[in-house]
Amino acid sequence: MKNTLILLITVLSVACSDEKENAERYTTENKNELAELTDPANQTLDELGASVIYLLKNNNFEKFTEFLPVKEDVEQIAMEYSGPEEKKKKLLLKMEEKVKEIMIYSKTGFDEVFNSALKANVLWNDAQFSFVEYEITKKDNIERAAMTIYFIYNNLKYKIGIGECIRSHRGWLITDSPKWENID
């Protein structure tokens, strides 16, 4: 009986140890998974920020464009607008024009952020997503956010600003060009 009890305690302690180890590993792996998200159906701004860093690390503007709104997104967002109908029509026209412009100035912003980091001696392959600061506003049933994405390279913190994102049925989409911000 004593040997059975000792064996049971040993098995339980090993199992608990493995659970703790797996939990810690899962947390670490989860951070890595977060940093490699490239699905535009991001449900949080943290995931969007991690995706932006991942795409910059890979200098992948083509994939970045999947986080920009398209005409269907604009139409869906306009449908959810709860303000006056006249304003809704103006919003739809304004957003459709903005969709055309976003692609152009987002490419410029993406390239400027990528190159500004290189000028600051950041090697993108070694950069790590850190966190996102953001402020969400909601007006007339439309959610918008301004965000700052922080990443770390060589124990230094860097940041990228995105002045506006908008929530759509696909998740958070970028509606402003990314901008390189100063080091802390």
N, C-alpha and C positions, 0 to 999 in steps of 0.2 A: 504494500500500500504506500509506504514511504517513497519507494522508488518510482511508483506511478505518479505520485504527487510531484516529485522533483522533475520527472520527465514532462509532465503537464505544464509546470511553471516555466521550464526551459523553452518548450515549444511556444508558449504564449509570449514570453519575453522576446524570443527571436521574431515571432510574427509581428509584435508591436514595434520592434526595432525596424523591421522591414517596412511596415506601414509608414513610420515616421520618415524613413529614408526615401520611400516612394513619394510621400507627400512633398518633401523638400525638392526632390528631383522634378516632380510634376510642376511645382511652382517655377523652378528654373526653366524647364522646358516650355512652360506656358509663356514665360517672358519671351523666349526665343520664337515661339509660334506667333506671339503678338507682333514681334518685330518683322515677321515675314508675311503678314497678311497682305494679300493683294486682291481681295474680293471687294468690289465696290459696295457690296451690301453691308457696309459697316454700320453697326448699331450704336456705337459710341464714338465720341470724339477722340478718346484715347486710341482706339483701334485705327481711326483715320490718321492720327498723328504718327503712329507706328508704321502705317503703310507708306506715308510720305517719306519717312526716313529710309525705309527699305527700298523704295523706288529710287531715291536719290543715290543710295549706296550702289545701286545697279545701273544708274544713269538711264533709267527706263521711262522716258517721257511718254512713249506710246501707251504703256500700261497706266501711267498717271492720268491720261485722258479719260479713262474709265471712271474716274472720280469727279469728272466735270459734268454738269447737266447737259442733257440733250433736249430736243424739242418735246419729247414725250414727258420728260420730267417737269418741264415748265407747264405743260398743259395740266398735269396732275396737280401740281402745286397751286395753280390758278383755280382749279376746281375746288380745292379745299379752302380757298380764301373766303373769309366770312364777312368781309367788308361790303360796302355798297357796290352794286353791279357795275356802275360806271367806272369806279376805281379798279374793279376786277379786270375790265377790258384794257384799261391803261397799263395795269400791272403785267398782263399777258403780253402786250406789245413790247413793253420795256424789257421784259425778261427774254423774249425771243430775240431781240436785238443784242442783248447782253450775251446770250449763248454764242452768237457768232463771234463776238469780241473776245470772250473768255479763252477760246482756243489759242488765239494769237498771243495775248498778253500772258497767258499761263506758260506758254513755251518760253517766252523771254524770261519770265520770273524763275522758272525751273532752272534754266541754263545759268542765270545770274546767281542763284543760290548755290548750285553745284560748283560753279567757278569761283565764287567768293570763298567757299570753304577751302578749295584747293589753294587759293592765294593766302589763306590763313594757315597753310600747311596741314590741313586736315586730310588724312587719307580715308576716304569714304569707306573702304573695306573694313576699317577698324572702328568706325563710329558706331555708337550704341544708342538706341532710343532710350530716353530717360522718362519723360512725362509730358503732359499737356496741361496748360492753363487755359481756361476758356470762360466765356460769359455767354450764356444763352438768353435770348430774348424771344418772346412770343407775342405777336400782334396779329389780330385778325386771323387766327388759327395757323399762322405760318411761323415756324421756328427758325431762328437764325442764330449764328454764333460767330464770335471772333475768337481766334485761338492762337496761342504761342506754343510751338513744339520745341521741346528741349532735347538735346542729344549731347552725349559725352564723347570726347575724343582726347586721349592722352591725359586723362584726369581733369580736363577743362570742360566747362559747360558752354554750349553754344545754343543759339535759338533762331527759329524761323517763324516769322509771323504770317498768318493768313487772316486777312481782315474780315472775310465773310465766308461762311459756309451756310448751307440751307438744308433743312431736313426734307427728304422726299421719301417716296415709297421704297426707293432703293437704299435708303440710309442717308448719312450725311454726305453732301456733295460740296465741292470747292467752287465758290463763285467769285473768288478774288485770286489774284496772282500771289504765289508765295514770295516772301521778301526776307532776305538775309538781315538779321539784327545783330547788334554788337555783342561781344562776349561779355559775360558778367565780370 
